[in-house]
Structure formats: C-alpha cells, structure tokens
C-alpha cells in the first residue's frame, strides 16, 4: 500500500485541487478522452417525486443528467444499472424502470457504459431525496438560510459532485412562540465525505463538524454509530461529543474498504434525542498504490505453424486492486521482448487494453523455431510509464506442428527374401524420413501395397519407434507357384497433408521379394481318409492304399517312405514304398479301441529330401456290425419269496448284447426242456422286447435255498445267436413287505443253525489265539529288554554289569560244580595246566607272569581294604590288559574256602617285555614306551 509524501494533508489536497483545475482548464484544448465526466454522481430527487404514488414506469426523477462521451458521437452506446429500479437513458437522464418505486433513503448503485467496440466504462451514481421549499405560515416570508438556498442551487447548477460542507447541521423544528401551526423543516441531503486513502496524518484528522441549531439553548452531546465507529472495524472514526467534530483516527485503505455508512446522533444531557439521526457516507478516495498483478507468472499459448498474420494466439490478464473507474486501475499491456528473433523480432503484438496476443507476421515454422518466449508488461495509469506502476509476466508460445512435410522414402527400391511356406516373417524394411514432429499423427507413417500382390501374401506394418515400414508375410508363398514378387509400396501420414502441400515423388518405392525353395514335406491328398468295412475282416485283407504326394515338383524326384505311427489295436500294417494297408488281425467292432464304430490309425510319410520332411496322415475305418456276439443274461443273481404272490413275486430279467441293431434286441427268453424240473417249477413271461419276468409257478413251494435256473436267450440277428445262461435265484421266507428275513437269508444260503454256531465258535477261538500270541510276544519283548546280553570282553572297553532276575537260596541250592570257584592250595596244577583262559580279561599268551602268592588275611572284613588291594594287584599285573575290566563273581554264599584276594601279591621286580603293547595300536604304543623306559627313569 502506497502513502502520500510526508506533507500536511491540507496542503496536499490544495495542491491536487490546483492540478485538477489546471487540467480541467486545459480539457478543452486536449484531445477528447472517452468516458464519464465524473467518477461519482450525487443527484437530488424531490421527495414529492420520490414518494409520490402517481409515479409510473419511465418517469424522469431529476433534471440532472449523467454526462458521458465516447468521442465517437455516442453511437450504439448503452447504459446498464446495477439497481433494477432505476436506469439511465442514452442522453444521460435518470428514469424509473418499475411501477410503484419510491425513494425513501439515499440509493447508490453502479452505472456501466458499453460502446459498440466492447469498451466498458463505469461510474457511481447516488440518488438522495430532498424536500422542496414551502411558504412560511402567514406569508411567503423565509429565513435568511432559506433565502440562500435558491442562490446556492443556481450557483451549483450543472454540478453533479458536491463537496462536503465544513459544518453539517441537524435538521430541526422551529415555530412561533405564540402558538399556532408549526413548520416541519425538511431533511437535508448530506453529500458524501471523501477521504483519500493512505493519508499520513497527523491523526486524528478532522473530517467534518456536526452541530444542531438547538445547541444555543441546551447542552447537546454528539455521537456516531455504524461500521468504523462502534462496529468492526471499530474506532476508525470518532467524534467530539461536545464540539461535534468527527475525526478519522488512522490511514484508510480503499482496497480493504471503499466506503463507510455512519449515523450521527444528537441527545441532551439526559440522553433524550434532540434531533433525528442523519446518515453520513464516507468514501475513500483511491490512490495509485497497487501494481498490476498478473494472474499467472507464466502463460502458455500455441499457434499453428504457417498461420496467417492476425491469428489469435493467447490471452494474458493482470488485475489492479486500485479503482478501475480511475486511471489508477486502468491497465495497459505491451510486449517488451521476444526470443528468438527469427524470422523477425516482432512476430506478435498484444492488444493494450484486452491483453490478447496475435501474430502480426508470416513465417511461423515449427521446424525452424518451435517456441517463442515473450516478456509482457502491464502498466496502470492507462499505460503511462512516467506515473504508472508496472509488472511483467512471461508468455510461452508453442508453434504447433501441422503436416506440411510429406514422408520421403530413403530409397527408390528395396529387396528381401522369404522362404516358402513361412508366415509372420519380416522380409524387408523400408526406411522413411519426415521433418514433422516425431511420434505425432503428422509424423507417423502409413504404408500400403498398391500393386504386385494380388493374392495378399504380404502386409505392411509400421515400427512405432523407428517409423520404418516392415513387409510381413501373412500368407504362405509357394516357390513352385511364384518365384518372386514385385511390390509397389506408397507411404503417407496418419494425418492429411496441410492445405497446399503436395505429396513427394519419394513417397513411392518398389520392393522385390525373392522366394527361397525349401524341401516341403509330402502331404496326403485326403486327410483324414475314411473307408468302410464289415467287422470280422480276416488278417491279410488289403484295405486301401494310403499314399502321399511330394509338392517339390521342381526338385529332383524324391522317394517317399511310409511307416506306421499309431495303431492302438495292432490290426494294420503299411507297405513301406506303396502305402498299401493290410490287416494283420481280425477287425472287431466291439473292441475298446473302436469309438463310435470308427477305428483310427495314423501313418507317417517321409521324403528323401535334405533335410527329410514328413507328414502325418489319419486313416478312419468305419466298421459295420455283424451278429457275432450272443446275448448275455442280466442279472445273474436274484431273490424270490418262497410263497408265490401273483402280483409281486418274480424277477425282471433282460439281456446285454455287444452288437447293435438289428443284431441285438428284441430278445427271446426260454426255459430249457432239460431238466424237466425247470419248466415244472419256473415260468417266464414276456414284458417287452428286451425284458421278461422269471417266477415260480403258482402253488409251487420251494424250500429256502439257492437254485440255479438255466435260461436260453436269443437275439434278433440273421441268423440269430443264442446263449444258455444260468441265473442263481435265492428263495427265502419273506416278511410282509416282501423282503427276505435275516434268518431266512442265511438259511437260503444253505447253512443250518448248527453250522452257523460252529462258524461263530471258530471265529471266537481264532480271536483268542491271536490275543494270546500278542500277549506272549509282548512278554518276550519285555524280557529281552530287561536282561541284556554280555558283550565279548575283548571287544568291549567299558565296565560290564551282569543283572540277575532270579533270587534263591544261593549257589548251594543249585546243581553247580562249586569246586571250580574254590581257591586252590597251590598253583602247580595251574602252571602245568594246558594253555587256556583262566580269566575273562586275561590275554591268551603263554608263558605268562603269574601273580605271586600272598599270605591269606585271617579276617578280610573291611570291604574297602579288599577293593584297594585288588586294584593294587591288578595295576601291578603285567599280564592284565591296559584298561579297566570287570572281574565276574558268580558265587555268593555263607563262606568260601578260598583265601582273601588281598593275599595275592605282585612284584614289579624283574624285567618285563612290553613290546606286545605295540600290537594293540597307536594308543598303547606310547604306554609301551613309558613302561619300557622304567629302568632309565
């Protein structure tokens, strides 16, 4: 927000008034300036007219007019009012638009003038009702103030803008003291108070003085209300309650609020209203304190290349927060610079008032310059660079592509090769150049084959990346039919060429496609081939010749060999050279390999080309049915009640025949003549062509059991085939529903009550034996787990413990030779004993060192001493193995003749041979070295 220079407000206003008077005096000499004569009009309307009931539509409300001149004779000029009740004619007179309109309070509205060239001007119009003068009571005598009113009106005639008076008087009532009629003084029209924005003060700054003519008789207090006084924004204006002087307390900003509506009040010391409130309108005078602001800093526009001068390109707009009815808010545009300058520096111009940018020169070419950058300046004060404020924005103008460059093929001829019988191959690439924008419809190439391919063997596709044309095979070519193709291809764009652009001669090219001969596989002229035979054809019958043809007629004659590829039933063979098919087994229509009476076999034909090529042919043999399968009875088992029931007792029987009509049904069911009991006890009645009923003859009773009933079934073939089948009929007693009882069913099976009981007993015994066997096996397993077997001591390096599960009276109760456990009196018989093992941990080496005889301890009662002595003796025993071993004792009794073990004594004196430890492995070699070196230690 801009503020006035630091100078007293009054001096500034006088200076501005002098400038405007000077400019007004020179207005007659200056050129015509289109627009309203004033930015604000205040028109007084007689209250009789404003409130009269006789007012109708189009009534003129005042003789005052709005002055406007567009400097073109005001032709086609129209006025538009924002107040629907009032309007302005083209001559400037104000009239009423609606019937019944009355003017009670001042009305302010905006008036817009529109010319034929889309120019728009605006002003503000205020209509305020006033009272006409009335004669005083008793004559035409008027007061001095009233006498001055006509003179003032005459002096101000033709002026639409009223300056605010220094002192505003409250309208009051004054009459003669002698009584009688009183004259009610009418309200004044209070012109608005104009206050410039951004004033620097000093504040508070007095605006106007308000007083009542009754302040000479009584003390009056003045106050103001409304927005800006006691309503937000508060305390912008205040008033001296005694002197009635109204002040503005701070600088005003028209862009925040352009006007204020206050009401002035006058009351006595008791708060009683002395005067009617008056309306005060305060308008903030605009100052040029806002720069034009562009709505965008960067504007994007486009124009087609090759456009003619005057083509519309884009629009830029700037907004000025100042009053647009004054020069402060009137923005003008101009272009400061253009980049690049090709082909000329001024390719575009801008409408100074609307901001529309148009081209002014020819020569826009996207291939030369694809984008222009313009710097656009917006200046207020109607574009006056000396006094106006400016701002800039950037306009980017993209030159859009048009199809002004036809595609051009790089060569006039292209060539390619294609192997015969191949599809989907790209056989030739056509390259093209196009100066238009890549990957746009103006650049994308479209290829067409216009001649040389009458059978449509080839098609053209466009590579989306390179824009090349690809000749693709879509239909197999045959070398024997066409050895080469001469194609003519034309290229164009997806978009049509721009007006005036002709196709290039380089848009057409010839393409030569050579066909390569390859070894084509032979083919079966009829594939699949169908033949018809009756089933039962014997082996060795020639069925047909299934031969293939080699399409390679231009190559040397090739030999075709045949082989069987698939023969599910192994019924056929094929001659290797001729293709003749001969049966090697009887053809059976009822075989599982025959589907819908058709047997299929496939054969392979291989030529002698390089590389060999093969073809597969299918032979379909339709087998006609013959009556070679007799019918079979269905079902083979049935159930009947032993008491005959004419209605329900019986079995429905039918037959199944592998043949088809007419060699199948209807069937004939007969009972054989032998044995005679069959026809005596049973009967067959026909139900339909395929079904019959087997039952007992009436009043025939058969015991419960299973009876085999033979039945002869014959089909309808020519000649017919018969089959003697047996059906097992179970005769049993039945319940009320005709179902066999359980006992009856068992009895019918041929088992008596005794046999049934025997079977049950056998089953129970078998179950018991199985149970006992399982218990025995579990006990044995538990014993095996409880008593572990000893391991060979020579293989076991751990301590062994022997567990016993039996406890008795000792070894004396057993039949044992206890003498083997007694301590001998001498060791001579041991020494002279043949070589053998005396202890389980003794090495079988002879001669061996023996334990020395120790004196027998009289009472070896201390078990601890006993164990230590035994360990000491074992450690000193040179013949003992070098690991801990278990000495097994089996005798536990009341006593023993053997002496204490502690009596044994071993001596380490003497030389010992420890070389045998070297045979025990690397672990004992170190031990042998330790013992062998004892003397040295």
FENNORMO-V650324 format. One record per residue. RES is the residue in one small letter. SS is DSSP state (A for helix, B for strand, O for the rest). NEAR is the number of other ideal C-beta (glycine too) atoms within 10 Angstrom. Layout:
# FENNORMO-V650324
<<RES,SS,NEAR> <RES,SS,NEAR>>
This chain:
# FENNORMO-V650324
<<x,O,13> <x,O,12> <x,O,14> <x,O,17> <x,O,6> <x,O,7> <x,O,10> <x,O,11> <x,A,17> <x,A,9> <x,A,9> <x,A,15> <x,A,15> <x,A,11> <x,A,11> <x,A,13> <x,A,11> <x,A,10> <x,A,10> <x,A,10> <x,A,10> <x,A,10> <x,A,10> <x,A,9> <x,A,9> <x,O,9> <x,O,12> <x,O,6> <x,O,6> <x,O,8> <x,O,6> <x,O,10> <x,O,11> <x,O,14> <x,B,20> <x,B,21> <x,O,15> <x,O,17> <x,O,17> <x,B,19> <x,B,24> <x,B,22> <x,B,20> <x,B,20> <x,B,21> <x,B,15> <x,A,18> <x,A,13> <x,A,18> <x,A,22> <x,O,13> <x,O,12> <x,O,6> <x,O,7> <x,O,18> <x,O,11> <x,O,11> <x,O,10> <x,O,15> <x,B,12> <x,B,21> <x,B,15> <x,B,10> <x,B,19> <x,B,17> <x,O,21> <x,O,13> <x,B,22> <x,B,15> <x,O,19> <x,O,11> <x,O,14> <x,O,8> <x,O,16> <x,O,9> <x,O,12> <x,O,17> <x,B,13> <x,B,19> <x,B,13> <x,B,16> <x,O,13> <x,O,15> <x,O,10> <x,O,15> <x,B,22> <x,B,17> <x,B,22> <x,O,14> <x,O,13> <x,O,9> <x,O,16> <x,B,15> <x,B,24> <x,B,14> <x,B,21> <x,O,14> <x,O,12> <x,O,10> <x,O,10> <x,O,18> <x,O,14> <x,O,20> <x,O,9> <x,O,9> <x,O,19> <x,B,18> <x,B,19> <x,B,14> <x,B,13> <x,B,23> <x,B,15> <x,B,23> <x,B,15> <x,O,18> <x,O,11> <x,O,9> <x,O,8> <x,O,15> <x,B,11> <x,B,20> <x,B,17> <x,B,22> <x,B,21> <x,B,24> <x,B,20> <x,B,24> <x,B,24> <x,B,22> <x,B,15> <x,O,15> <x,O,9> <x,O,12> <x,O,12> <x,O,10> <x,O,14> <x,O,12> <x,O,9> <x,O,7> <x,O,6> <x,O,10> <x,O,15> <x,O,11> <x,A,6> <x,A,11> <x,A,13> <x,A,11> <x,A,12> <x,A,12> <x,A,11> <x,A,9> <x,A,10> <x,A,10> <x,A,8> <x,A,9> <x,O,12> <x,O,9> <x,O,7> <x,O,11> <x,O,19> <x,O,14> <x,O,17> <x,O,11> <x,O,17> <x,O,13> <x,O,8> <x,B,10> <x,B,19> <x,B,17> <x,B,24> <x,O,16> <x,O,14> <x,B,11> <x,B,11> <x,O,13> <x,O,12> <x,O,5> <x,O,5> <x,O,7> <x,O,9> <x,O,9> <x,O,11> <x,B,13> <x,B,12> <x,O,19> <x,O,14> <x,O,16> <x,O,15> <x,O,18> <x,O,22> <x,O,19> <x,O,23> <x,B,21> <x,B,17> <x,B,21> <x,B,18> <x,O,23> <x,O,17> <x,O,21> <x,O,15> <x,O,14> <x,O,8> <x,O,12> <x,O,15> <x,B,16> <x,B,14> <x,B,18> <x,B,19> <x,B,17> <x,B,25> <x,B,19> <x,B,21> <x,O,14> <x,O,17> <x,O,18> <x,O,8> <x,O,9> <x,O,12> <x,O,10> <x,O,21> <x,B,17> <x,B,24> <x,B,17> <x,B,21> <x,B,13> <x,B,16> <x,B,16> <x,O,23> <x,O,21> <x,O,14> <x,B,11> <x,O,8> <x,O,13> <x,O,11> <x,O,11> <x,O,20> <x,B,26> <x,B,18> <x,B,23> <x,O,15> <x,O,13> <x,O,11> <x,O,13> <x,O,23> <x,B,18> <x,B,24> <x,B,15> <x,B,22> <x,O,13> <x,O,14> <x,O,18> <x,O,21> <x,O,15> <x,O,23> <x,O,15> <x,O,11> <x,O,15> <x,O,16> <x,B,17> <x,B,23> <x,B,14> <x,B,23> <x,B,14> <x,B,25> <x,B,19> <x,B,22> <x,B,16> <x,O,13> <x,O,9> <x,O,6> <x,O,7> <x,O,8> <x,B,10> <x,B,19> <x,B,22> <x,B,13> <x,B,15> <x,B,19> <x,B,16> <x,B,24> <x,B,19> <x,B,24> <x,B,20> <x,B,22> <x,B,19> <x,O,23> <x,O,20> <x,O,19> <x,O,18> <x,O,20> <x,O,18> <x,O,25> <x,B,14> <x,B,22> <x,O,10> <x,O,12> <x,O,10> <x,B,10> <x,B,20> <x,B,12> <x,B,17> <x,B,12> <x,B,22> <x,B,17> <x,O,20> <x,O,18> <x,O,18> <x,O,10> <x,O,14> <x,O,9> <x,O,15> <x,B,12> <x,B,23> <x,B,20> <x,B,14> <x,O,23> <x,O,16> <x,B,23> <x,B,13> <x,O,23> <x,O,19> <x,O,25> <x,O,23> <x,O,17> <x,O,21> <x,O,18> <x,A,19> <x,A,22> <x,A,19> <x,O,22> <x,O,27> <x,B,22> <x,B,23> <x,B,15> <x,B,17> <x,B,10> <x,B,12> <x,B,18> <x,B,12> <x,O,12> <x,O,12> <x,O,13> <x,O,13> <x,O,11> <x,O,11> <x,O,10> <x,O,25> <x,B,23> <x,B,17> <x,B,24> <x,O,13> <x,O,15> <x,O,16> <x,O,13> <x,O,21> <x,B,16> <x,B,24> <x,B,16> <x,B,21> <x,O,14> <x,O,14> <x,O,14> <x,O,15> <x,O,25> <x,O,14> <x,O,22> <x,O,13> <x,O,12> <x,O,18> <x,O,13> <x,B,13> <x,B,22> <x,B,13> <x,B,23> <x,B,14> <x,B,22> <x,B,20> <x,B,27> <x,B,24> <x,O,27> <x,A,21> <x,A,17> <x,A,18> <x,O,14> <x,O,11> <x,O,5> <x,O,12> <x,O,21> <x,O,19> <x,B,18> <x,B,17> <x,B,15> <x,B,22> <x,B,15> <x,B,25> <x,B,14> <x,B,23> <x,B,15> <x,B,21> <x,B,16> <x,O,22> <x,O,20> <x,O,21> <x,O,19> <x,O,21> <x,O,21> <x,O,27> <x,B,16> <x,B,23> <x,O,12> <x,O,12> <x,O,10> <x,B,10> <x,B,20> <x,B,13> <x,B,19> <x,B,13> <x,B,25> <x,B,15> <x,O,20> <x,O,15> <x,O,13> <x,O,12> <x,O,7> <x,O,14> <x,B,14> <x,B,21> <x,B,21> <x,B,13> <x,B,23> <x,O,16> <x,B,20> <x,B,12> <x,O,19> <x,O,15> <x,O,22> <x,O,18> <x,O,12> <x,O,10> <x,O,15> <x,O,14> <x,O,25> <x,O,20> <x,O,18> <x,B,23> <x,B,15> <x,B,23> <x,B,12> <x,B,19> <x,B,10> <x,B,11> <x,O,17> <x,O,20> <x,O,7> <x,O,10> <x,O,9> <x,O,22> <x,B,23> <x,B,15> <x,B,20> <x,B,13> <x,B,18> <x,O,14> <x,O,9> <x,O,8> <x,O,12> <x,O,20> <x,O,18> <x,B,27> <x,B,17> <x,B,25> <x,B,17> <x,B,21> <x,O,12> <x,O,11> <x,O,12> <x,O,23> <x,O,14> <x,O,22> <x,O,14> <x,O,9> <x,O,14> <x,O,14> <x,B,14> <x,B,22> <x,B,12> <x,B,21> <x,B,14> <x,B,24> <x,B,17> <x,B,25> <x,B,17> <x,B,20> <x,O,13> <x,O,16> <x,O,11> <x,O,18> <x,O,17> <x,O,8> <x,O,7> <x,O,14> <x,O,7> <x,O,14> <x,O,14> <x,A,10> <x,A,16> <x,A,17> <x,B,14> <x,B,21> <x,B,15> <x,B,25> <x,B,15> <x,B,23> <x,B,13> <x,B,21> <x,B,12> <x,O,14> <x,O,16> <x,O,16> <x,O,20> <x,O,19> <x,O,23> <x,B,15> <x,O,19> <x,O,9> <x,O,10> <x,O,14> <x,O,13> <x,B,17> <x,B,13> <x,B,12> <x,B,11> <x,B,17> <x,B,13> <x,O,20> <x,O,14> <x,O,17> <x,O,9> <x,O,12> <x,O,10> <x,O,13> <x,B,10> <x,B,18> <x,B,15> <x,B,12> <x,O,25> <x,O,19> <x,O,23> <x,B,12> <x,O,21> <x,O,18> <x,O,20> <x,O,10> <x,O,9> <x,O,17> <x,O,7> <x,O,8> <x,O,16> <x,O,10> <x,O,20> <x,B,16> <x,B,22> <x,B,11> <x,B,15> <x,B,15> <x,B,11> <x,O,20> <x,O,13> <x,O,14> <x,O,11> <x,O,22> <x,B,20> <x,B,16> <x,B,25> <x,O,14> <x,O,12> <x,O,11> <x,O,12> <x,O,19> <x,B,16> <x,B,25> <x,B,15> <x,B,18> <x,O,12> <x,O,16> <x,O,14> <x,O,22> <x,O,19> <x,O,23> <x,O,14> <x,O,16> <x,O,8> <x,O,13> <x,O,19> <x,B,9> <x,O,5> <x,O,14> <x,B,14> <x,B,23> <x,B,16> <x,B,22> <x,B,15> <x,B,24> <x,B,17> <x,B,25> <x,B,18> <x,O,23> <x,O,14> <x,O,18> <x,O,9> <x,O,7> <x,O,12> <x,O,21> <x,B,15> <x,B,19> <x,B,15> <x,B,24> <x,B,17> <x,B,23> <x,B,13> <x,B,25> <x,B,15> <x,B,20> <x,B,12> <x,O,20> <x,O,14> <x,O,18> <x,O,17> <x,O,21> <x,O,19> <x,O,28> <x,B,14> <x,B,22> <x,B,13> <x,O,11> <x,O,11> <x,B,10> <x,B,18> <x,B,17> <x,B,24> <x,B,20> <x,O,19> <x,O,13> <x,O,17> <x,O,14> <x,O,8> <x,O,6> <x,O,11> <x,O,17> <x,O,21> <x,B,17> <x,B,13> <x,B,24> <x,B,19> <x,B,24> <x,B,14> <x,O,23> <x,O,15> <x,O,22> <x,O,14> <x,O,11> <x,O,13> <x,O,20> <x,O,20> <x,O,19> <x,O,15> <x,O,25> <x,B,18> <x,B,23> <x,B,15> <x,B,16> <x,O,13> <x,O,9> <x,O,8> <x,O,9> <x,A,9> <x,A,9> <x,A,17> <x,A,15> <x,A,11> <x,A,16> <x,B,21> <x,B,16> <x,B,20> <x,B,10> <x,B,12> <x,O,14> <x,O,10> <x,O,12> <x,O,16> <x,B,15> <x,B,22> <x,B,15> <x,B,21> <x,B,21> <x,B,22> <x,O,11> <x,O,10> <x,O,6> <x,O,13> <x,O,10> <x,O,15> <x,O,11> <x,O,20> <x,B,14> <x,B,14> <x,B,20> <x,B,9> <x,B,20> <x,B,16> <x,B,21> <x,B,16> <x,B,24> <x,B,18> <x,O,24> <x,O,19> <x,O,20> <x,O,9> <x,O,8> <x,O,14> <x,O,17> <x,B,15> <x,B,17> <x,B,12> <x,B,19> <x,B,12> <x,B,19> <x,B,13> <x,B,21> <x,B,18> <x,B,24> <x,B,23> <x,O,16> <x,B,19> <x,O,10> <x,O,5> <x,O,6> <x,O,14> <x,O,13> <x,B,21> <x,O,14> <x,A,9> <x,A,13> <x,A,19> <x,A,15> <x,A,17> <x,A,20> <x,A,23> <x,O,13> <x,O,11> <x,O,12> <x,O,10> <x,A,10> <x,A,8> <x,A,11> <x,A,14> <x,A,10> <x,A,12> <x,A,10> <x,A,10> <x,A,10> <x,A,10> <x,A,10> <x,A,9> <x,A,10> <x,A,10> <x,A,10> <x,A,10> <x,A,10> <x,A,10> <x,A,10> <x,A,10> <x,A,10> <x,A,10> <x,A,10> <x,A,10> <x,A,10> <x,A,10> <x,A,10> <x,A,10> <x,A,10> <x,A,10> <x,A,10> <x,A,10> <x,A,8> <x,A,9> <x,O,11> <x,O,11> <x,O,6> <x,O,12> <x,O,11> <x,O,7> <x,O,16> <x,O,12> <x,O,6> <x,O,13> <x,O,11> <x,O,10> <x,O,9> <x,O,13> <x,O,8> <x,O,12> <x,O,7> <x,O,9> <x,O,7> <x,O,4> <x,O,6> <x,O,9> <x,O,8> <x,O,12> <x,A,14> <x,A,11> <x,A,9> <x,O,9> <x,O,5> <x,O,13> <x,O,6> <x,A,14> <x,A,8> <x,A,8> <x,A,15> <x,O,11> <x,O,12> <x,O,11> <x,O,9> <x,O,8> <x,O,13> <x,A,9> <x,A,9> <x,A,10> <x,A,10> <x,O,7> <x,O,11> <x,O,5> <x,O,9> <x,O,8> <x,O,9> <x,O,10> <x,O,12> <x,O,14> <x,O,18> <x,B,16> <x,O,13> <x,O,10> <x,O,10> <x,O,9> <x,O,8> <x,O,14> <x,O,14> <x,O,14> <x,O,18> <x,B,14> <x,O,12> <x,O,16> <x,O,11> <x,O,14> <x,O,16> <x,O,8> <x,O,6> <x,O,15> <x,O,9> <x,O,12> <x,A,8> <x,A,7> <x,A,13> <x,A,15> <x,A,12> <x,A,12> <x,A,20> <x,A,15> <x,A,11> <x,A,14> <x,A,19> <x,A,18> <x,A,10> <x,O,15> <x,O,18> <x,O,14> <x,O,17> <x,B,18> <x,O,17> <x,O,13> <x,O,13> <x,O,12> <x,O,20> <x,O,15> <x,O,10> <x,O,12> <x,O,8> <x,O,11> <x,O,14> <x,O,9> <x,O,12> <x,O,6> <x,O,5> <x,O,13> <x,O,11> <x,O,13> <x,O,17> <x,O,20> <x,A,19> <x,A,20> <x,A,18> <x,O,21> <x,B,14> <x,O,19> <x,O,10> <x,O,10> <x,O,7> <x,O,7> <x,O,6> <x,O,13> <x,O,11> <x,O,17> <x,A,9> <x,A,12> <x,A,20> <x,A,14> <x,A,9> <x,A,14> <x,O,8> <x,A,7> <x,A,10> <x,A,18> <x,A,13> <x,A,9> <x,A,14> <x,A,18> <x,A,12> <x,A,12> <x,A,14> <x,A,15> <x,O,10> <x,O,11> <x,O,6> <x,O,5> <x,O,5>>
